[in-house]
Amino acid sequence: MNDPREVIRRPIVTEKSMRGTTINKYTFEVDGGSTKPVIRTAVEQLFSVHVTKVNVIRIHGRQRRRGQHRYMEAGYRKAIVTLASGDKIDMEKLT
């Protein structure tokens, strides 16, 4: 996984995650097998910023129904990345 675009899949743009941008916390969906140091270097390479902290959360898939059939949604892994003061990522250009 040398390519940072394989590690960072997409930014998560919700009301709750956008509240974190005021305190330099940005949320991304990441690859399931990537570690915190790999996520840190991927964000630093893609956006030219300095990362101070990385928190990783595993989101489990939910059970859904369509008529009488039940199936499991796929889960994913998300990372909350804290940037150094003064650094910023423009989320409007990413989506």
C-alpha positions as CSV (number, residue, x, y, z in Angstrom):
1,M,0.0,0.0,0.0
2,N,2.4,2.7,-1.2
3,D,-0.3,4.7,-2.8
4,P,-2.0,7.0,-0.3
5,R,-5.2,6.9,-2.3
6,E,-5.5,3.2,-1.5
7,V,-5.4,4.0,2.2
8,I,-7.7,7.0,2.2
9,R,-10.9,5.9,0.5
10,R,-13.1,9.0,0.9
11,P,-13.8,11.9,3.3
12,I,-16.8,11.5,5.5
13,V,-18.9,14.7,5.1
14,T,-21.7,14.7,7.7
15,E,-22.9,17.4,10.1
16,K,-21.1,15.8,13.0
17,S,-17.8,15.3,11.2
18,M,-18.0,18.9,9.8
19,R,-18.3,20.3,13.4
20,G,-14.9,18.8,14.0
21,T,-13.2,20.8,11.3
22,T,-13.5,23.9,13.5
23,I,-11.0,22.3,15.9
24,N,-8.8,20.8,13.1
25,K,-10.3,17.2,13.2
26,Y,-11.1,15.7,9.8
27,T,-12.8,12.3,9.2
28,F,-12.0,9.8,6.5
29,E,-13.1,6.3,5.5
30,V,-9.9,4.3,5.4
31,D,-8.7,0.8,4.3
32,G,-9.5,-1.9,6.8
33,G,-5.9,-3.1,7.2
34,S,-4.1,0.2,7.4
35,T,-2.4,1.2,10.6
36,K,-2.2,4.6,12.3
37,P,1.3,5.5,11.0
38,V,0.2,4.5,7.5
39,I,-2.9,6.7,7.7
40,R,-0.7,9.6,9.1
41,T,1.7,9.5,6.2
42,A,-1.1,9.1,3.6
43,V,-2.9,12.2,4.9
44,E,0.4,14.2,5.0
45,Q,1.3,13.2,1.5
46,L,-2.1,13.9,-0.1
47,F,-2.9,17.2,1.6
48,S,0.6,18.6,2.5
49,V,-0.3,19.1,6.2
50,H,1.2,18.0,9.5
51,V,-0.8,15.4,11.4
52,T,-0.6,15.4,15.2
53,K,-3.0,12.6,16.1
54,V,-4.9,9.7,14.5
55,N,-7.9,7.9,16.0
56,V,-9.3,4.9,14.3
57,I,-12.9,3.5,14.7
58,R,-14.4,0.3,13.3
59,I,-18.0,0.7,12.2
60,H,-19.9,-2.6,12.1
61,G,-22.3,-3.4,9.3
62,R,-26.0,-3.3,10.1
63,Q,-28.7,-5.9,9.3
64,R,-31.2,-4.7,6.7
65,R,-34.4,-6.0,5.2
66,R,-35.8,-5.7,1.7
67,G,-39.2,-7.4,1.8
68,Q,-38.9,-10.7,3.6
69,H,-35.1,-11.0,2.8
70,R,-32.5,-10.0,5.3
71,Y,-28.9,-9.1,4.5
72,M,-25.9,-7.6,6.2
73,E,-24.5,-4.2,5.1
74,A,-20.7,-4.1,4.8
75,G,-18.9,-2.4,7.7
76,Y,-16.0,0.1,7.3
77,R,-13.2,1.7,9.2
78,K,-12.9,5.4,9.7
79,A,-10.1,7.6,11.0
80,I,-10.4,10.9,12.8
81,V,-7.2,12.9,12.0
82,T,-6.1,15.9,14.1
83,L,-4.0,18.4,12.3
84,A,-1.5,20.9,13.7
85,S,-2.8,24.4,14.4
86,G,-2.7,26.5,11.2
87,D,-3.1,23.6,8.8
88,K,-6.4,23.1,7.0
89,I,-8.0,20.8,4.4
90,D,-10.6,22.2,2.1
91,M,-13.4,19.6,2.2
92,E,-15.6,21.3,-0.4
93,K,-13.0,20.5,-3.2
94,L,-12.7,16.9,-2.1
95,T,-16.3,15.7,-2.5
